[in-house]
Amino acid sequence: MKLSSRILVGLVLTAGFVVLVGSVLIGRGIGEQYFGWMMGAYYGVTTGCNGFMRVYGFGGWLPALMTVGVISGGAIMAGAVILYSRPNNARAVGLVTLGFSLLSLFAMGGFVLGAALGILGGVLAFAGGPHSGTYLPSALQNRSR
């Protein structure tokens, strides 16, 4: 496996990890017991009225968004493992990584950084394609003449 393909696998693996951890941190920090660092001032509002706003408002959607982020992060990390073990499937893995990276934006995409890394990794994997010897497109390769 060439250095550029190892870098790409590391990029996609990092993207999945950041999405996974970011989704859990945001879901747990904002969701269950308090609105945490992001919306601490609104805790009393959302728990008032017998928890009506928490159940039917924004707070009720947080576990679902966290689930989307965890699934997306896991799928992106699985894509990195497949990209490492079966480099001939680079185009398919690139599309899957791109799709789950875009889906992870609904769950804040690992503070958007994970989604951006995943989108970049998915595009590079798709552009490199199978049997090209490297995952980086020819325009980005360092050519020695």
Legacy VTK file of the C-alpha trace (Angstrom):
# vtk DataFile Version 3.0
C-alpha trace
ASCII
DATASET POLYDATA
POINTS 145 float
0.000 0.000 0.000
1.457 3.339 -1.046
1.935 6.257 1.295
-0.804 8.326 -0.354
-3.352 5.537 0.129
-2.336 5.176 3.787
-2.827 8.905 4.240
-6.275 8.649 2.693
-7.247 5.730 4.942
-6.040 7.750 7.940
-8.038 10.767 6.760
-11.249 8.760 6.412
-10.680 6.950 9.722
-10.079 10.267 11.491
-13.228 11.709 9.910
-15.321 8.811 11.187
-13.840 9.057 14.664
-14.441 12.816 14.871
-18.056 12.407 13.684
-18.669 9.587 16.171
-17.151 11.359 19.168
-18.648 14.734 18.221
-22.133 13.258 17.944
-21.890 11.587 21.321
-20.524 14.739 22.984
-23.180 16.981 21.502
-25.982 14.507 22.158
-25.008 13.900 25.763
-23.913 17.450 26.540
-27.080 19.064 25.310
-29.632 16.296 25.700
-30.526 14.356 28.770
-29.910 16.325 31.955
-29.013 19.840 30.886
-28.437 21.864 27.797
-24.782 22.169 28.671
-22.283 24.676 27.330
-24.242 25.503 24.207
-27.675 26.464 25.558
-27.337 26.517 29.331
-29.579 29.551 29.770
-32.564 27.772 28.226
-32.589 24.765 30.534
-35.448 26.107 32.656
-37.554 26.877 29.603
-37.271 23.405 28.128
-37.933 21.554 31.362
-40.888 23.764 32.289
-44.521 22.909 31.531
-43.967 19.355 32.752
-41.258 18.815 30.178
-43.566 19.622 27.245
-40.901 21.458 25.241
-38.284 18.870 26.043
-40.400 16.043 24.681
-41.987 17.799 21.717
-39.463 20.540 21.071
-35.807 20.559 20.119
-34.672 18.517 23.108
-36.696 15.505 21.990
-34.833 15.352 18.685
-31.372 15.212 20.181
-31.250 11.445 20.786
-32.337 10.863 17.172
-29.687 13.253 15.871
-27.083 11.603 18.066
-28.085 8.222 16.646
-27.697 9.520 13.087
-24.232 10.826 13.975
-23.133 7.598 15.650
-24.313 5.494 12.698
-22.650 7.874 10.237
-19.375 7.876 12.159
-19.390 4.093 12.387
-20.103 3.735 8.664
-17.308 6.148 7.773
-14.869 4.244 9.977
-16.013 0.942 8.437
-15.388 2.521 5.027
-11.820 3.274 6.060
-11.277 -0.342 7.084
-12.720 -1.579 3.777
-10.610 0.954 1.885
-7.525 -0.429 3.610
-8.356 -4.099 3.150
-9.925 -3.958 -0.330
-8.472 -1.056 -2.313
-10.172 -2.280 -5.500
-13.492 -1.087 -4.053
-12.285 2.512 -3.742
-15.055 4.056 -5.862
-17.870 2.367 -3.946
-16.270 3.155 -0.594
-15.766 6.754 -1.716
-19.467 7.117 -2.509
-20.524 5.532 0.780
-18.103 7.739 2.727
-19.345 10.816 0.896
-22.975 9.920 1.548
-22.553 9.255 5.250
-20.399 12.363 5.643
-23.184 14.472 4.159
-25.736 12.679 6.341
-23.626 13.392 9.427
-24.133 17.120 8.901
-27.627 16.677 10.389
-25.918 15.664 13.632
-23.391 18.531 13.476
-20.953 16.257 11.608
-18.402 16.068 14.403
-18.365 19.835 14.807
-18.459 20.017 10.969
-14.752 19.128 10.906
-15.452 15.395 10.714
-17.933 15.877 7.885
-15.467 18.041 5.947
-12.706 15.444 6.340
-15.110 12.688 5.322
-16.276 14.595 2.241
-12.667 15.220 1.234
-11.747 11.570 1.790
-14.797 10.315 -0.089
-14.113 12.526 -3.088
-10.440 11.537 -3.187
-11.258 7.838 -2.895
-13.853 8.100 -5.655
-11.559 10.128 -7.925
-8.659 7.703 -7.468
-10.815 4.756 -8.372
-9.787 1.136 -8.652
-6.527 -0.015 -10.217
-5.013 3.454 -10.331
-2.218 2.580 -7.915
-2.993 5.564 -5.704
-6.086 7.190 -4.281
-5.018 10.707 -5.146
-6.122 12.030 -8.531
-3.379 12.722 -11.050
-3.637 16.486 -10.525
-2.680 16.073 -6.856
0.101 13.530 -7.272
3.703 14.597 -6.849
5.292 13.758 -10.173
9.035 13.376 -10.585
10.372 14.091 -14.061
LINES 1 146
145 0 1 2 3 4 5 6 7 8 9 10 11 12 13 14 15 16 17 18 19 20 21 22 23 24 25 26 27 28 29 30 31 32 33 34 35 36 37 38 39 40 41 42 43 44 45 46 47 48 49 50 51 52 53 54 55 56 57 58 59 60 61 62 63 64 65 66 67 68 69 70 71 72 73 74 75 76 77 78 79 80 81 82 83 84 85 86 87 88 89 90 91 92 93 94 95 96 97 98 99 100 101 102 103 104 105 106 107 108 109 110 111 112 113 114 115 116 117 118 119 120 121 122 123 124 125 126 127 128 129 130 131 132 133 134 135 136 137 138 139 140 141 142 143 144
